[in-house]
Amino acid sequence: MRRFHPVACAFVLLAQTGCTGFSHHSFNVRTFGAAGDGTTKDTAAFQQAINACADAGGGVVSVPAGDYLIGSIELRSYTTLRLEKGAHLIGSPDLADYPVVPVRWEGCWVDGHRALIDAREASGLAVIGPGTISGSPALGGREMPRRPVLIETITCFNIRLEGFATEQTAMGSIHPTYCSQFLARNLTVRSTGHNGDGIDVDSCMHARIENCHFDTGDDCIALKSGRGMEGYRLARATEDVLISGCWLGDSNFAGIGIGSETSGGIRNVRIEHCTFTHAKTSAVYIKSNSGRGGFIADVSARDLDVATAPGDFLRINLISSGSPGADPVTGDDGIPSARNFSFENIKADCGTLVDAGRISPVKPLEGFSLVNVSGTCTQGMTLANMTNVVLRHIRAAGYTGPLLTRTNVQGAGLETLK
């Protein structure tokens, strides 16, 4: 019997429906009064077009070429926002144009400003290109209430983002939360500054990110599931995630970050056929903190090309990455558990090949494999508190000191690496 990966199965509906239900209605924002001159605020015209589309049972809201200055708009069920060639959505610099609503911020539910494109409890959504979406540089930063991200979908089902470009400053770009069947494909995501994550997948099921180009000020892609007792009680995991065929470059942290918000758990993550063009800290960073609890399980990566990573190819820190917050998970429950991490067919030009020395001896990592790795590094591998380790066909050059330093590690291939 042929076995199917749950991510692939989940996206059969996406491919069949195109996220627009069964309606073929079309609505042009110009018809509703949008000026597209880069000066007039077109928020009301956009929302009227979206509402008319949704009230008609769904369809396409078309945005022709032009510069559209808008505040926050709300996308509704079975509606596709189509940004034609030359269409440019520009976020208003006025914070009052983004209502304050409940949002997820660094793993907790807080009051925050609504996204430029927002959707809540909706199904069959799409934003498609080839146009561009730009946030206002005036609205980045860590001030509270949380500043607006570009696109945020909360408790939504069947979301497709495809073929457009984004520009953002000192704030996240795309943030699905509590969603199922999320697809991001053929996007160009650019940001600058701290907090400038590309795509944050937050307590979501069945997420697929493929053939996207990232050049970001913070993590290109981050997988999260809540922080502290709030996230632990809610127990909303991020699970069944496929990241494939992406180009990832960041100027601050990781190409792909898994954690550090892990209180609801993260499992079943596949990373394949990706190129890390530049990674400031780590190409892949698996992270958490004592006091966050939860788990990270079944993470596999294969066929990765790490062109430049001055920090490290892989970093695993499960005890001291990120603050545990004001309401940590106490006792041994607060120590994150980890199992089944595998990396295969890796080419890397990096500082440290693997930095995995910060794992609690109370909860060792159960299952870690590194197979068929080649390239150059200045430092080798540090492993601590692991069981069922497999190291095989590791061919590194340029490093000083031992290739492998280990503490409380059991497995195969350890003795052959010096």
Sequence and secondary structure as in RCSB ss.txt:
>XXXX:A:sequence
MRRFHPVACAFVLLAQTGCTGFSHHSFNVRTFGAAGDGTTKDTAAFQQAINACADAGGGVVSVPAGDYLIGSIEL
RSYTTLRLEKGAHLIGSPDLADYPVVPVRWEGCWVDGHRALIDAREASGLAVIGPGTISGSPALGGREMPRRPVL
IETITCFNIRLEGFATEQTAMGSIHPTYCSQFLARNLTVRSTGHNGDGIDVDSCMHARIENCHFDTGDDCIALKS
GRGMEGYRLARATEDVLISGCWLGDSNFAGIGIGSETSGGIRNVRIEHCTFTHAKTSAVYIKSNSGRGGFIADVS
ARDLDVATAPGDFLRINLISSGSPGADPVTGDDGIPSARNFSFENIKADCGTLVDAGRISPVKPLEGFSLVNVSG
TCTQGMTLANMTNVVLRHIRAAGYTGPLLTRTNVQGAGLETLK
>XXXX:A:secstr
     HHHHHTHHHHHHTTSTT  EEEEGGGGT   EEEEE HHHHHHHHHHHHHTT EEEEE SEEEEE  EE 
 TTEEEEE TTEEEEE S GGGS EEEEEETTEEEEEE  SEEEES EEEEEE SSEEE  GGG SS SSB   S
EEEES EEEEEES EEEEESS SEEEES EEEEEES EEEEESTT  SEEEES EEEEEES EEEESS SEEEE 
  HHHHHHH   EEEEEEES EEEESSSEEEEE S  TT EEEEEEEEEEEEEESSEEEEEE BTTT  EEEEEE
EEEEEEEEEEEEEEEEESSBSS   SS   GGGGS EEEEEEEEEEEEEEEEEEEEEE  SSS EEEEEEEEEEE
EEEEEEEEEEEEEEEEEEEEEES  S SEEEEEEEEESSTT  
